[in-house]
Amino acid sequence: MIRLRLRHCARRWTRPLSTAPVGLLDDLSFRGHLQDATTPQFLHAALENAPQTVYAGIDPTAPAIHVGHLLPLMCLLHFHIRGHTIIPLIGGATGLIGDPSGRTTERDLAEAETTSHNTTSLVDSVERFFSRALTYADQRIVLPKERFQPIRAKNNIDWHRDMSMMEFLRTVGVHARVNTMLNKDTVRTRLATKQGISFTEFTYQLLQAYDFHHLFKHFNCTIQVGGSDQWGNILGGIALINRIDGRPAEAVPAAFGLTTPLLTTASGVKFGKSAGNAVWLDPSLTSVFNFYQYFIRTADADVERYLKLLTLMSWGEISETMKVHQAEPGQRIAQRRLASELTELVHLKSGLVAAETMTKIMFETELHDLKAADILSAFDGDPCIHLVDPEEIVGTPVVKLAAKYGLASSVSAARMLVLSRGLYYNNLPVPEVQFTLRQLHFIDNRLVILKAGKDKLAILVAKST
């Protein structure tokens, strides 16, 4: 088994930016998705010769996916749009054990009920992601109709549930070499600690290896994709496939593995739930506005890498975007493009319009080009929306409206905001304490936006007469 590090991948596969990608591995290499790959020359040939089936696993440690999951999911998406079959696998069984990879202490065993709930939720989340990702992809590349067949996630509890211990030992355990298992980086690290590693976590690698074998046998799955911390587990799956099939070491490989780097910032901070900085793809956990704003705040040192890893922008588009950005970095052009692409990928075009509308309202001064329908859609269900008689809007001083609709604790406090230039209508400072709105101040003749400070908002919508 050949282990190929990223620096070798780059020499082998990367093409100049002026040249279009020759194949899938060229594109994945350029974008930074390839960290390790087994027998790359045979993997390249397999991908060129026939459509392959590829899987990536997610353990249900939470009920939703976050930005840290995007790398393996985007890697699967690249395979799918080039005609390969993909299998997102949710670890309903392995989640009950807990993956020790990347951990220095043993995680608490998850409750079966919690794992089952998380698994069901993740299946829905992953399938929804791919449904939206295909809509996003279709706006950028030509996709044949068959590529829009629903992508269904699988759950490995389906084949682990009824397997007895005796059957597992005879099917998997007989092919596992303890000295090889002990040599895994995670195991060696944990054995060096005072706590050590439990037999339960020690056998996790066998469960994951069996997943690959099961998918290989029943679904003709030949490639596993995982994060860089899954390299040892992926090799274990390939070894199990070879041993059960009796495949000689010199034979052309039947199965392959590749890993993506963990998604981190330039300073090395990992994205993820356990790192405490999770950005969720579920809008009930991270709002569309906050999702968009998160990527607007991306550091210059990270933005080009994220454009490559997390979008379907072409090589030339990324290069041109970075040239324009570097000419005027203060305009954050690359960050705006990144936020736009990712918000559309995860939340569709409607989500992007909502995020951009909210951003304009919160941070920009020119609102004359906004449409009332977009504003109401962006803030749908938000308590900042108030249906008001139009006579009240144009007949009441703004300071009284501000007090009534929660922007200030009292009329006196609202007056103080006006004097300190902290009360706004349509993002313009209220000029005086006696100022009263007129019909000409309505956006689209329907609403007026009042704001106090940076984040207090009241959208007064004129009732229809």
N, C-alpha and C positions, 0 to 999 in steps of 0.2 A: 504494500500500500504506500503510495507516494503522498507525502504531505507537502503542499505547495503554499508558501507564505505569500502575502499580498505583494511584496516587492517583486517577486518572480512573476506573479500574475500580470503586473503592470508591464513588465518587459515583454511578456509573451503575447498579450492580447490588446493592449491599448493602441489606438490609431490616432493620428493627428486630428485636431478639431475640425480641420477642413474636409475630412473624409467622413462619410456617413458610416454608422456601425455596420460591420460585415456580418456579424452574428450576435446572438444573445449574449454570449460570454464577453464579446467586445464591449457591448453596452453596459453590462453589469460591472465590468472591470473599470471602465471610464467613470461610472457613477460612484464607485467605492463600495459596492455591495460585496465584493469577493475578498474574504480574508483567508480562508483555507479551502482547498478543494482536493478531493481524492482523484488520483490518476487523471489529471486534467486532459491529457491527449485523448484518452478513451471517452471521457465525458463530452468533450467537444465533438467527437465523431458521432456519439450516440444522439446528441441533440441535432446534428445536421442530417442524420440518416432517417429518423422517424420521430413522431411525437412521443414524448415521454410523460409519465405521471409523476408528479412532485408533491411532497407533503411537508408541512411545517406544523409543529405542535405548540399549543398554549395550555399551560396548566391553570386551573380555575382558582387562583389565589385571590381573585376579586371578581365582582359581577360584571365588569366592563373592561374594555381594552383602552389602553392609553398610548400616548405618542411613542413610548418605548417599544411598543409592539409593531410600529409602522415598518421597520426595516424588513423583518421576515415577510410581512404581509405585502409590502411593495415588491419584494423579490418574487413572491408568488405571482403577483399581478403581471410582472414582466414576462414570466413564463406563460401565463394564460393568454395574453394578447398576442403572443407569437405562436399560438396553436397547440400548446401543451395542456395537459389536464392537471388541475391542482386540487389538492385535498387539504383544507384547513382541519387540523385534528385538535379537538378539545380533550384534555386529559382528565376525564371524569374518574378514571381509575388511578392514574399516577398522581393526581392531585390529592388523593387520600393518603399517599405515602410522603410526598414532598421531595422535590429535587434538591439534593445537597450542593449542586454546582454553584460555585461562587460564594458559598457561605462558610463561615468559620465556626458556627454553632448550629445545633440541630433546631429546626423549626418545630413549633408545636403541631401535633397532628390536628388536621382540620376536622371539624364535625362533619359527619356524612351528610347531614341535612343541608349544611352551608355549602358544601362542595357540590351537591346536586343542584341547589338553587343557582350557584355561580355558573355551573356548567350550562344549564338551560339558558341563562341570560347571555353567556358568551357565545353560544351557538347563534342566537338571534343577532348579537352585535357584529359578529364576524360576517355573517351572511349579508347583513345590511351594509357593512363596509364595502364588500365586493360589489354589491348591486350599485351602490353610488359611485364606486371607483370606475366601473365600466361606463357609466354615464359620463363621468369626467374624461375618461380615455377617448370616448367616441367623439368628443369635441376637438380632439387633437390629432388623432390618427384614424385611418380607415379600418374599421373592424368588420369582419364578415358576420352575418346574422347568427351563426352558430355560437359565436363567442358570447352571446347574450343569454345563453341558457343559464338558469340560476345555479350559482356555486353553492353547494351544500357542505356544511361542516359535518364531520363525523365525531363520534365520542368513543374513546377507547374502552369505556366501561362495557360496551356492547360485546367485546370478545374476552375481556378479563373476568367479567362477572361470574361466569359459570365454569371457569377453569379451576380444577382442584389443585391443591398443593402437589399431590403426586404427579398429576399430568404436567404441571409446570416444571417440576424437577426433571422429569423424563424428557420433556420437549426442549427446555431451555437450559436448565441447570447442568445437564450432562455435557453440554457444549461450552460451558463457561469455565475458563481457566482462572483460578483464584489469584495466581501470581499476576496475571494481566489486570484483573480487577483492582488489586492492591496498588498497581503502578499508576492508576489514574491520578491526575494532579489533585483533584478534589479529595480523594480518599487519602492520599499521602499527607496533604495539608491537615486534614482532620485528625489523622492518627498521631500527628505531632503535637496536638493539643491535649490538655488535661482531660477534656470531656470525651475525646475520641469520636467514634462514629457508631451509630447503632446498626444492628443487622438489617433493620427495616430500611434505613437510608442507603445502606451498602448495596441492597438488592435493587434499588431504583434503576440503576443502569441496565439491569436485565429486563425489567418491565419495558423500558423504552426500546431496547434492542428488539424485544418481541413485537412491539408495535410496528417497527419497520418490516420485520419478517412477515407479519400478518398482512400488511398492506401490499407487500411485494407478491405474496402468494395469491391473495384474493382480488387485488385491484391492479395488478401489474405495475405497482409503484416502484420506480427505480432510483429516485433521487430524494434525499432528505435535506431540507434547508433548516438551519438553526442559527442562533446567536453563537458568538465565538466561544462562550462557556459550554456549548454543547458538543464540541469537537470530539471529546472522548466517547460520549454516549452515541454519537453518530457512527464512529468507527466500530463500536460494539455491535450496532445493528447490522452493519455490512459484514462483519466477521460471522455473526450468527447466520445470516442468509447463506454465506459461503459454506459454512460447516454443515448446516442442515441439508443443503443441496449436494454436499460432497464435491464442491468445486475446487479443483487444484489451484494452487497459488499462482501458477504461471498462466492461467486461463484469462481470457478477456473479461474484465469485470462485468458483473451483471447489475450491480448497484453502486450508487455514488453518493457522496455527501459534499455539501459546501456550507460554509458558515459566513455570516455577515458580521461586521463589527458591531459592538454594542453602541447604541446611540448616546453620545456624550457631547458636552460642550467642549470648546477649545481648551478649557482649563481642566478637563478630565472628569467633570461632574456627570454622573450617569442619570439618564432619564428613567424614571420608574417609580412605582408606588412605594417601594421600600426606601427610596432615596428621599421621599418627602416632597418631591416637586412634580408629581404626576400631573400631566395635562390630559384629561380624559377625552375620548372621542364621543362620549355620551353627553348631549347638551344639558341634561339634568344634573350632571356632575361638574362639567366645565361649560359655561355658557358659550354660545357661538361668538359673542362679542369678546369674551376673555380669551377664547381660543385664538381668534384673529389677532388680538393685541399681544398675545404671548409671542407670536412669531414676528410681529412688527418690532418687538424689542430684541430680536436676535442680534448678537454681537457681529461686527464686521468679520471677525476671524472665523465665524461659523457659517455665514450665510451662503457662500458658494457651495460648500460641502452639503448643506441641507437642500439646496436647489437640485443638486445631482442625485442625492439619496432619496428624497421624499416627493419628487414631482416627476411628471413625464415630459417636461420641457426638453427640447432637442439640445444637442451639444452646441449648435450655433446660437440658439436662443440664450442659453446660459452664458456663453462667452460674451455675447453682445450686451446682455443685461449687466454683467460685471464691469464691462468697459464703461458703460454709461454711469453705473454706480460709483466707480472709482474716480470719475471726473468730478462728481459732486456728492461725496459720501454723506454730507449733512442732509441731503434730501431722502436718504434711506430708500432709494429706488429698489434695490435688490430685496430689502426686507419687505417692502410693500408687495413686490411680486411673489415672494415666498408665501406671505400670509394669504394673499389672494388665491394662489394655486392650492394651498393646503386646505383652506376653508371650503373651496369648491369641491375638492376631492372628498372631504369628510362630510360636509353639510350641504352639498349641491349648490347650484347657482343661486337659489333662493336664500340660502344661508349666507352666501357671500354678499348678496345685495343687502341683507339685514345687517351684517357686521359692518359693511362700509357706510351704511346709512347711520348707524349708531355712532361710529367713529367720527363721522362728519359732525354730527350733533354735539358730541362730547368735546371735540378738540379743535374744530375749525370755525372760522368766522363767517364764511359765505355759505348761506343755506338756501339762497334763492332758487337754485337749480334742483332742489329736492322735490320729490313728489309726495304728496300727503299719503297716498296709498302705500308707498314704500316705508314711510315712517310708521304708519299704523301696523303694517306687517312686521316690521323689525321689533316693535314693542308689544306685539300681540300678547295679551294676558298679563302684561306688566301693570302693577298698581299705579304707575306714574301717569297712566292714561285717564283723563277725566272728561266725561261728556258734560258740556256746559251750555247753557242758553247763550246764544250769540250776544244778546243784549247785555248780559253780565260781563262778558269779555271786553266789550267796547265801552261799557259804562262804569267800570270799577277801576280805581287807581291800581296800578300794578303791585304796589306794596300790600294792598289788601288781598289781592289775588294770591300773592306769595305766601301770606300768612294763612289764608284759608286752605290752600292746597299743599301745605307741608314743607315749603321751602324756608320758612322762618318760623320761629316759635311765637312771634307776635308781630303786629304792625310796626311797633317801635323797632324790633329787631330787623324787620325788612327795610325800614328807613336807614338804619345803620349800614346795611348791606349796600344800599344805593349810594350812600355817601362815600363808602370805601370802594366803590365800583366792583362790587361782588355779586350784583344781581343783574341778570341778563334776560333779554327777550330775543328770541331767534339768534342767540349768540352775540348780540350787540349789547353793550352796557346800557342799563336804564339810565337816562340822562339826568333825571331829577325826581324828587320824592313824589311829586304830583302827577307824574307821567301816566297817561292813560292810553291804552291801545286803540287803534282805529282799524277799520276794515282793510286798509292797504297793508297792514302788518301781517295779515293772515297768509300762511303758506298754502298755495293752491285754493285760496278762499275757504279753507276748511279748518285750519288749526294754527295755534301759536305755541311756541316752545319757550317755557320759562326755566331758567337755570340759576342755581345759587352755588357759588364756588365751583369745584371741579366735577362733583358727582351727584348733586341734588337736582332732580329733574321733575318738571310737571308739564305734561302735554295737554293743553286745553283744546278739546275738539268741539267745534260748534255743532250743537244738535240740529238735525234737519228740521225744517219747519213745514 
